Amino acid sequence: MVATPEMQQEIQQSTPAVPSQPERVAVLLMGYGEVESYEDFANYNEQALNLLTAKFAPVPTWIYPPLAKLLALFDLHEWGHQHGNFISPHNAIFERQRAGIERCLQQKWGERVQVFKAFNFCAPFLPEQVLRQIKSQGFDRVLIYPLLVVDSIFTSGIAVEQVNKAIAELTDAAEEHWLKGLRYIPSFYNQPAYIELMAQLVEEKIAQELADAYLPSQIGIVLMNHGCPHKAKGFTSGIYESQLLYDLVRERLIYRYPLISVGWLNHQTPLIEWTQPNAQLAAKNLIDLGAKAVVFMPIGFATENHETLLDVEHIIQALHRKHSDVTYVQMPCVNDHPAFLQMAADWADEQIAALLSEQARVVNPSLAVPRQPVHSHDHHGSAHHGHSHGHSHGYSHTHRHSFHEHPHSGRGHSSHS
């Protein structure tokens, strides 16, 4: 029997339509993570050495395991003995940031968007573990969002490295790729809302604690950035972005408070040239210029961690021993400040909208076969018939910047060990 058009229409009307699943986006919020059990120090340090220090320090890889254990002894002494069994608040703050950003995003996007946290160095939130969870929950669109360090060219390169490794492990080369959309949020070092908030927080702190006792010219301000190595084996290390971040915040404050300096929170690794002045030297310079009070404000870190807490505390203690007549004010990172959570969500909106609206892109991993480069000029002359210096559609000699290269410099990002 041949089905008539009327019969086909009746069949279609009687067959219940299968509702298509709406597209959803998993926002992968990424930070370092910090140990909460001292037994984890060595493992944490080894991962940091492999992923970060290896990109700028001339240290052979075979030495990483014993070096990680040696560093763990120093960590144990500092955190356990010098600071009364200090436990980093970083992970708890990062969870509040994740939850707060998710609340802001879901007010607009509802359940179509979910925010996951991943830590570079801390299980059970390593990127490979979190991406496995994202895949199992049916997400096929991911937004990579590094958050901890503001000049995230170098550090978020580590995040992308880990995501790529995890995706490779979660993908069967013989099957259609499970990811249909992928986007990335770069550093927010030049975002006007963030610059304004940094300056506002400093002004509020001065008004609350210093303005009644000191003239504006007697108040020094150290704006602290994440320290950067000048040479990082060809990787950009964040100097350009961090310096611009400092310049923009300084511009907002300098007319009222003339004593302002950048202060880099460096890791004084042997044989490595780090950004200067470091935070301690920056404060000393301001004191030499007549500062009677010094404010330490971390602008290059969005989330509190042992560097912004313990390292700055050590700096203040050392300064106080030599300049006991100076008042020192240690400010927190932006952390889960409501204004910051909202602006962080706002920065993600455009990329989420793009992921939800773009047609799913089907990637077939089996097609990823290395190809020989195609030269743009045929040196035998055959490509020049009827053309002047014709170029092929393959490889061109046009200069292209690498993924982590800034168009204005070969400088870039920071490291954490």
C-alpha positions as MATLAB code, in Angstrom:
seq = 'MVATPEMQQEIQQSTPAVPSQPERVAVLLMGYGEVESYEDFANYNEQALNLLTAKFAPVPTWIYPPLAKLLALFDLHEWGHQHGNFISPHNAIFERQRAGIERCLQQKWGERVQVFKAFNFCAPFLPEQVLRQIKSQGFDRVLIYPLLVVDSIFTSGIAVEQVNKAIAELTDAAEEHWLKGLRYIPSFYNQPAYIELMAQLVEEKIAQELADAYLPSQIGIVLMNHGCPHKAKGFTSGIYESQLLYDLVRERLIYRYPLISVGWLNHQTPLIEWTQPNAQLAAKNLIDLGAKAVVFMPIGFATENHETLLDVEHIIQALHRKHSDVTYVQMPCVNDHPAFLQMAADWADEQIAALLSEQARVVNPSLAVPRQPVHSHDHHGSAHHGHSHGHSHGYSHTHRHSFHEHPHSGRGHSSHS';
ca = [
       0.000    0.000    0.000;
       1.283    3.449   -0.928;
       0.773    6.143    1.700;
      -1.105    9.140    0.356;
      -0.173   12.702    1.424;
      -3.305   12.744    3.607;
      -2.198    9.545    5.382;
       1.327   10.903    5.927;
      -0.091   14.072    7.497;
      -2.337   12.000    9.793;
       0.637    9.859   10.886;
       2.688   12.968   11.627;
      -0.141   14.451   13.714;
      -0.630   11.242   15.717;
       3.115   10.766   16.424;
       4.189   12.687   19.528;
       7.102   15.035   18.808;
      10.294   14.327   20.737;
      11.264   17.600   22.418;
      14.819   18.651   21.557;
      17.110   19.313   24.468;
      17.893   23.023   24.820;
      21.533   23.995   24.463;
      23.336   24.472   27.769;
      26.650   26.046   28.703;
      29.051   24.859   31.393;
      31.182   27.743   32.663;
      34.516   26.324   33.845;
      35.793   28.753   36.487;
      39.480   28.038   37.051;
      41.876   28.864   39.906;
      44.976   27.337   41.491;
      43.407   25.824   44.567;
      45.451   25.567   47.761;
      46.139   22.707   50.147;
      43.894   22.214   53.158;
      45.845   19.235   54.463;
      49.570   19.606   55.075;
      50.114   16.076   53.767;
      49.260   17.427   50.305;
      52.120   19.953   50.167;
      54.560   17.759   48.215;
      51.977   16.691   45.620;
      50.781   20.282   45.189;
      54.340   21.539   44.739;
      55.217   18.863   42.199;
      52.217   19.748   40.043;
      53.056   23.445   40.290;
      56.676   22.771   39.341;
      55.639   20.728   36.307;
      52.961   23.102   35.038;
      54.337   26.512   35.973;
      57.937   26.625   37.134;
      59.052   24.423   34.237;
      58.045   27.184   31.847;
      60.548   29.695   33.162;
      63.087   28.073   35.533;
      66.122   26.155   34.183;
      65.506   23.173   36.441;
      65.712   19.568   35.124;
      62.467   17.650   35.485;
      64.063   14.733   37.349;
      64.650   17.008   40.314;
      60.962   17.967   40.691;
      59.894   15.149   43.068;
      62.708   15.678   45.618;
      62.465   19.454   45.204;
      58.705   19.302   45.838;
      59.343   17.419   49.090;
      61.979   19.943   50.149;
      59.628   22.837   49.432;
      56.953   21.027   51.437;
      59.204   21.217   54.502;
      59.491   24.986   54.080;
      55.709   25.228   53.603;
      55.121   23.179   56.735;
      57.455   25.422   58.721;
      55.812   28.599   57.439;
      52.171   27.537   57.597;
      52.369   25.257   60.625;
      54.998   26.788   62.906;
      55.246   30.449   61.924;
      51.530   31.002   61.383;
      49.810   28.763   63.915;
      48.670   25.935   61.614;
      47.399   28.298   58.933;
      44.795   26.880   56.574;
      44.329   28.819   53.341;
      40.874   30.364   52.855;
      41.377   30.306   49.094;
      39.224   27.288   48.262;
      36.282   28.472   50.373;
      36.454   31.951   48.823;
      36.655   30.474   45.330;
      33.524   28.420   46.019;
      31.712   31.596   47.103;
      32.870   33.240   43.878;
      31.597   30.276   41.848;
      28.225   30.254   43.564;
      27.850   34.032   43.338;
      28.721   34.205   39.638;
      26.329   31.318   38.954;
      23.518   33.139   40.790;
      24.096   36.246   38.701;
      24.193   34.283   35.446;
      21.126   32.191   36.215;
      19.075   35.319   36.852;
      19.423   35.891   33.103;
      19.960   32.436   31.626;
      18.236   30.143   34.114;
      19.290   26.497   34.301;
      20.781   26.667   30.805;
      24.005   27.886   32.424;
      25.850   26.196   35.249;
      29.182   27.251   36.776;
      31.747   24.601   37.716;
      35.004   25.239   39.580;
      38.304   23.620   38.701;
      41.623   23.880   40.532;
      44.922   23.560   38.658;
      46.616   21.630   41.453;
      43.979   20.282   43.875;
      41.897   17.121   43.617;
      39.017   16.349   43.502;
      38.573   19.471   41.348;
      41.333   18.970   38.791;
      40.216   20.025   35.280;
      40.103   16.429   34.028;
      37.832   15.450   36.938;
      35.493   18.413   36.469;
      35.292   18.074   32.680;
      34.372   14.414   33.111;
      31.503   15.576   35.316;
      30.501   18.243   32.780;
      30.413   15.667   29.982;
      28.447   13.162   32.068;
      25.797   15.811   32.774;
      25.207   16.282   29.053;
      26.841   19.657   28.499;
      28.358   20.058   25.036;
      29.318   23.749   25.235;
      32.057   24.997   27.582;
      33.278   28.469   28.504;
      36.823   28.440   29.944;
      37.074   31.210   32.563;
      40.369   31.645   34.485;
      39.733   33.858   37.509;
      42.442   33.858   40.179;
      45.238   35.947   38.660;
      44.140   39.067   36.818;
      46.994   39.190   34.266;
      45.969   35.735   33.114;
      47.900   35.436   29.835;
      50.460   32.983   31.260;
      48.496   31.458   34.111;
      45.365   30.827   32.068;
      47.598   29.289   29.439;
      48.151   26.626   32.080;
      44.373   26.331   32.399;
      43.989   25.837   28.640;
      46.836   23.305   28.679;
      45.053   21.262   31.339;
      41.686   21.552   29.580;
      43.197   20.358   26.296;
      44.797   17.390   28.035;
      41.534   16.499   29.768;
      39.512   16.830   26.548;
      41.947   14.517   24.772;
      41.480   11.896   27.482;
      37.683   12.216   27.323;
      37.447   11.964   23.541;
      37.304    8.842   21.397;
      39.133    9.570   18.158;
      36.764    7.290   16.279;
      33.641    9.155   17.355;
      32.119   12.553   16.771;
      33.548   14.996   19.322;
      31.289   15.508   22.345;
      32.069   19.247   22.479;
      30.013   21.358   20.076;
      31.130   24.775   21.258;
      34.100   26.187   23.167;
      34.888   29.776   24.192;
      37.392   31.495   26.453;
      37.516   34.631   28.606;
      40.935   36.310   28.717;
      42.289   38.497   31.487;
      40.166   41.385   32.768;
      43.202   43.570   33.501;
      41.782   46.464   31.446;
      38.075   46.187   32.242;
      36.814   49.643   33.348;
      34.487   48.226   36.013;
      37.338   46.321   37.670;
      39.685   49.324   37.534;
      37.014   51.526   39.104;
      36.327   49.008   41.880;
      40.034   48.712   42.765;
      40.357   52.484   43.147;
      37.079   52.716   45.049;
      38.140   50.092   47.603;
      41.419   51.914   48.271;
      39.660   55.249   48.691;
      37.114   53.744   51.066;
      39.825   52.119   53.204;
      41.771   55.385   53.460;
      38.619   57.283   54.419;
      37.802   54.734   57.124;
      41.240   54.287   58.721;
      43.747   56.966   57.685;
      42.194   60.200   56.452;
      41.708   61.693   59.926;
      45.365   61.280   60.929;
      47.398   61.713   57.748;
      47.585   64.161   54.870;
      47.025   62.616   51.427;
      50.701   63.155   50.557;
      51.695   61.147   53.658;
      49.712   58.070   52.595;
      51.650   55.616   50.416;
      49.778   53.089   48.286;
      51.403   49.853   47.068;
      49.288   48.286   44.310;
      50.378   44.657   44.283;
      50.612   42.582   41.130;
      51.439   38.922   40.647;
      55.203   38.724   40.125;
      56.413   37.874   36.638;
      59.700   36.437   35.369;
      61.218   38.544   32.599;
      62.171   35.492   30.579;
      59.954   32.430   30.462;
      61.379   30.114   27.783;
      59.504   31.972   25.067;
      56.189   32.117   26.923;
      54.759   35.547   27.609;
      54.611   36.065   31.347;
      52.072   38.841   32.017;
      54.298   41.860   32.551;
      52.604   43.994   29.904;
      49.091   43.275   31.167;
      50.026   43.653   34.844;
      51.826   46.928   34.232;
      48.839   48.304   32.344;
      46.509   47.208   35.145;
      48.670   49.127   37.624;
      48.831   52.205   35.371;
      45.041   52.317   35.016;
      44.363   52.024   38.759;
      47.145   54.517   39.558;
      45.595   57.013   37.142;
      42.383   56.926   39.162;
      44.198   57.656   42.457;
      47.318   59.687   41.724;
      45.707   63.163   41.779;
      44.614   62.693   45.385;
      47.392   60.422   46.639;
      50.753   61.205   45.012;
      52.746   58.404   46.672;
      51.788   55.308   44.672;
      53.973   52.417   43.501;
      53.518   49.065   41.883;
      54.684   46.230   44.149;
      55.312   42.814   42.612;
      54.700   39.707   44.717;
      57.618   37.718   43.333;
      58.843   34.189   43.928;
      62.540   34.829   44.393;
      63.657   31.823   42.379;
      67.446   31.617   41.905;
      68.788   32.550   38.464;
      65.491   34.193   37.469;
      65.091   37.930   36.875;
      61.799   39.016   38.427;
      59.723   42.159   38.062;
      60.792   45.123   40.204;
      60.244   46.741   42.587;
      59.004   43.916   44.762;
      56.310   44.879   47.254;
      58.713   45.343   50.165;
      61.075   47.592   48.210;
      58.118   49.550   46.830;
      56.893   50.308   50.366;
      60.410   51.277   51.510;
      60.719   53.698   48.601;
      57.415   55.363   49.548;
      58.526   55.636   53.191;
      61.752   57.299   52.013;
      59.587   59.816   50.164;
      57.729   60.728   53.350;
      54.906   58.199   53.674;
      53.719   57.872   57.304;
      51.135   55.239   56.406;
      51.306   52.545   53.710;
      48.329   50.719   52.201;
      48.951   47.334   50.534;
      46.233   46.597   47.989;
      46.337   43.386   45.843;
      45.014   44.326   42.409;
      46.595   41.441   40.459;
      44.786   38.721   42.414;
      41.020   38.267   42.435;
      41.051   35.570   45.141;
      42.807   35.524   48.518;
      45.636   33.015   48.817;
      48.818   32.427   50.800;
      50.716   35.003   48.725;
      48.325   37.843   49.475;
      48.090   36.784   53.125;
      51.335   35.256   54.396;
      53.776   36.891   51.993;
      52.352   40.363   52.588;
      52.299   39.743   56.327;
      56.025   38.892   56.194;
      56.692   42.060   54.215;
      54.873   44.226   56.750;
      56.683   42.579   59.667;
      60.073   43.223   58.028;
      59.179   46.852   57.334;
      57.881   47.388   60.850;
      61.180   46.256   62.347;
      62.960   49.101   60.525;
      60.158   51.678   60.386;
      58.088   51.179   63.519;
      56.676   54.712   63.330;
      54.785   53.934   60.101;
      51.194   52.626   60.004;
      50.634   49.614   57.732;
      47.258   48.609   56.284;
      46.834   45.225   54.588;
      43.778   45.067   52.332;
      42.023   41.904   51.083;
      41.554   40.823   47.488;
      38.262   41.602   45.791;
      37.107   38.025   46.624;
      33.298   37.710   46.654;
      32.516   41.424   46.703;
      28.985   41.652   45.215;
      30.031   44.217   42.614;
      32.848   41.962   41.441;
      30.624   38.883   41.180;
      28.158   40.826   39.048;
      30.818   42.236   36.736;
      32.448   38.802   36.391;
      29.060   37.428   35.322;
      28.566   40.343   32.929;
      31.887   39.586   31.228;
      30.662   36.044   30.557;
      27.301   37.078   29.074;
      28.514   37.770   25.544;
      30.359   34.472   25.264;
      27.439   32.498   26.700;
      25.074   34.151   24.222;
      27.422   33.202   21.388;
      27.678   29.589   22.559;
      23.904   29.254   22.842;
      23.164   30.869   19.479;
      25.935   29.398   17.355;
      25.155   26.369   15.261;
      26.725   23.282   16.778;
      30.100   22.636   15.204;
      30.749   18.961   14.618;
      34.403   18.023   15.020;
      35.603   14.621   13.895;
      38.854   13.753   15.730;
      39.684   11.092   13.127;
      40.285   13.876   10.606;
      43.080   15.360   12.746;
      45.911   13.962   10.654;
      49.144   15.994   10.607;
      49.666   17.591    7.197;
      52.773   18.719    5.454;
      53.093   22.523    5.244;
      52.160   24.027    1.885;
      54.605   26.723    0.795;
      53.089   29.979   -0.385;
      55.501   30.376   -3.327;
      56.166   27.821   -6.011;
      59.905   28.166   -6.474;
      59.720   26.386   -9.822;
      57.663   29.220  -11.226;
      54.487   27.283  -12.085;
      52.400   29.265   -9.616;
      53.408   32.586  -11.143;
      51.705   32.196  -14.488;
      49.175   35.012  -14.749;
      49.881   36.170  -11.180;
      52.333   38.403   -9.433;
      53.572   36.667   -6.287;
      50.438   34.569   -5.833;
      49.786   32.903   -2.443;
      48.248   29.532   -1.839;
      45.349   29.086    0.574;
      47.523   26.998    2.834;
      50.389   28.351    4.862;
      51.106   32.046    4.380;
      54.105   34.099    5.380;
      51.870   36.664    7.032;
      53.037   37.192   10.623;
      50.648   35.737   13.162;
      50.730   36.185   16.909;
      50.706   33.041   18.971;
      47.819   32.311   21.325;
      49.607   33.859   24.296;
      51.421   36.641   22.489;
      50.418   40.241   22.995;
      50.611   42.408   19.874;
      52.553   45.111   21.689;
      55.307   43.044   23.199;
      56.821   39.648   23.707;
      55.925   40.030   27.355;
      53.227   38.230   29.204;
      52.306   36.322   32.386;
      53.162   35.117   35.771;
      54.009   31.974   37.586;
      53.103   30.314   40.800;
      55.122   27.780   42.688;
];
